[in-house]
Amino acid sequence: MRESPPLKSYQLAGITAVSALWVLLSYGEVFKILGFRAGIVLCIVFPILATAAFTTLRNGTGHQHRSRVAATLAGGWIFAAVAYVFLHPLSQRHVFGQGSDRENAIEVACSTLLAGHFPYRNHTFLGNPITPMPGALLFAAPFYLLGQIGVQNLFWLAIFLYWCYRFWSRGWLSAWYAFVFVLFSPCIMQDVVTGGDFFTNFVYVIVLLSVVVYSLAIPRWKWSTWIWPLVLGIALSSRPIYSVVYPCLLAITWQIAGRSASLITVALTAFAELGVTIPIYLHDPAHFTPFNVGSNAYSLIPAAYMPAVLTFVVGLLIASASFFLRLDLQRLVGILGCSLTVITLPFFVIDRIVKPELFPLINLIYLAPGLLLLIAYLLRRYANELATDENSNIVAPH
C-alpha cells in the first residue's frame, strides 16, 4: 500500500501561504458582512482551517477515489445553485442595499443590441456605464432570451468545476481548490449569486483556451480545430484584458501542432474577436465604454502615460515568455496568471492607498482571474511534487 509521507515544513508553509491568498480575495466582502472584528477573526481562522482540510484530505483513506471527488464537486455546484436560488431574488429586490448592477448592465445591453441598436449609450439603474464587451453580450444572449441572465453563471460554474477535476487529474486537490477559492470565496460567490459576469468571463476564456489546446493535441474531429478558435475569439471579446492570451496561444499551439496550424488557430481567434468587436466599436467609438472606463486609479495617473495601455503591454511581455519555455497547460496557466495579475494589481494597490474608503469588492473581482490562475499553477506543481514523494514512499504490505 502507499502511505502519504509527512509534509515537509516548507510544503506546509507553502500551503498556508496559498490558503492566505483567500484573504486577499475575500476581505472586503467579509468585512462588509461581518464587521471589522469578526472579519479579522475569520481572515485569520479560514487559512488555518483550509490548511487543516488540505492535510486531512491528503492523509485520509480513499481520498484519491475519483467518484468521491466528482461527487464532492457536484455537491459544491448544488451548494452554489441553492445559494443562487435564494439570494439572487433578494439581490434583485435590493434587500441588502442598492445591490450590484452587473446583471442589469448585461440585461440593458443585450436588450438594446438585440433590438439592433448601439448598446453602450445606456446606463445601469445605478447610473454606471455598460462595460462588458460584445463577446460577453453574445455569450449572455441565450440566457437573456430565457429570461434568466444570471443562470449563465451556474452553467459556466459547472463547466469550471469539471475543468478543475480534469486539471488535477481527477484528484482531491480539484475539490480543495474549488471550495476554498471559489465556492467559499465571498468575492466570487457575490458575483455569481447577483448575476455579475466577470468571474464567468474568466471561466469561459480559460476553459475554451484549454479546449483549443486539447483539440490540437488530440485532433479527433477536423472541424474542432476550426470551430473552437472562433468560439475562443468571441470569449476574448468579453473583456479587454483577455487579449493578453495571444502570445501564449501562439506559443503553445506552435509547439503542439506546428507553425501552419498555430498561425491558422491564432488567425481564426483574432478574426472572431475583431469580427464581433470592431463593427460595434466603429459605430460610435466615443461611446464605446469598455475602452473608456477603468479603475479609479486611472484618473490619478497622468493620461500621457496611458496607464491602461502601459500595464497591458507589460502583461503582453510577460505572456511572451511562453515563446522561451516548453509549454503544457500547467505552465500556460502560470504564465497567464502572472500576466493578468500584473495588469490588474497596480490599480488595486493605488486605489487602496489613495481611496481607502472605497469598498474594494469591484477591484477584488478584477484581481481574481490572475490570482486564481496563479494559485492553480502553484497547486498543480505542488501536486506533482507530492505525487513524486508518495511514489518514492511505497511501503510493503505486512
Phi, psi and omega in degrees: 000160178257135175245140178286121178294153180298147178295135173290159184299321181289330177293316178296319178296323179294317179294322177297318179294319177297317179299325181293341176296340173303324181296316181299323180279340194241346192298325182298310180291325178298314180294324180296317185280315189260345188089171189292311186294309179296326178296318178299317180300313181296321180293337175274318187284321187299313178300327178293315178296321180295320177295319178297320178296323178299309182293326179292314179297322182293322185264350183289150180288137177074015186288346179270359185295123187297320183295324179292320178296315180298318179295323179295317179294321176297319176297324177296320178295320178298320176303314180294321180295318178296318178299319179296314183300321183274322188268331182298315177298325178293322177295319180297328179269004177058040180295325184261025181120197183291341173078185180263144179251017181294314179294321179297325178299316180292319180298313181297316183292317179297318179301314181291317182295316180291340175276359177088019182245163178291123190274354192258009173271347182276170178226161178281177180293344175268002179084010181273151178287164178278124183248337177297137180281172185305324179300319178296324179292322179293320178293327182276341187304316179301323181285329174296318180293332176280349180086009181220080182298321184296340180295338176301330179295318178292322178300309182285333174297318178300318179293322179294321178297323176292322176301316177300317180303318180281324183298323178261029174053041177063023182268173185293339179297332179297318179290319180298313179299313184297319182286314185291314190257353178237295187290331177255016177264112179302326180296311181291313184292330175297320179293322182292310188283339178268359177089007176294161187238007186292317176296320179295321174304313179300317184297309184288338174291310184289325178293312182291327174298317178296320180295319177299314180298315181295320182294332177278325181289322180231080186284084180284320181234129183299324182297333185294330180285352176254319185287313186297321175300324178294318178294320177299319179300319176296320178297321180294339177277013178279322179215143183301327187295337186282353174292350176293350181293334192303314179301319179294319180297315179297316184293312186287323179290327176297316181291326184279314191240356180096171188297311185298310180297324180294313181296321178295317180299312181294320179296317179296318180297313180294322179300316181293317181297312180292327182294329179266345184262310189298316181301320179288320178299314183293340178297325179197078184303325184295332182252013177280085191297333178302334178267349186250349183246134179209201181297153174301335181293337180303322183288347182268353181247133180308133184300333181299335180279350180046066189302320181295317180293319182298312181294326178294321178296318177299319177299320177296321179297319178294317178298330181289348174299340180297339178289343185251009182234153170280115191263146161224181184297325180299310180293325177300316178298317180296316180295315179296323177299315177297316183297311181293325179293319179295325180292321188263331188297317182304319182286329174299313181295315181297317178301317183292325182284314188277323182231068183294343181285345180288133174294128194273011187302313185299316179294327179293318179292328175292330180281341188299315185304312180297315181294320179298322179289320177297317178297317179299318179297313181297319180291326177294317175298319180297318179298320178297318180293318179294322178297321178296317179298318182292321179295333180270004183236048180279125182256127179292142178294147181284000000 
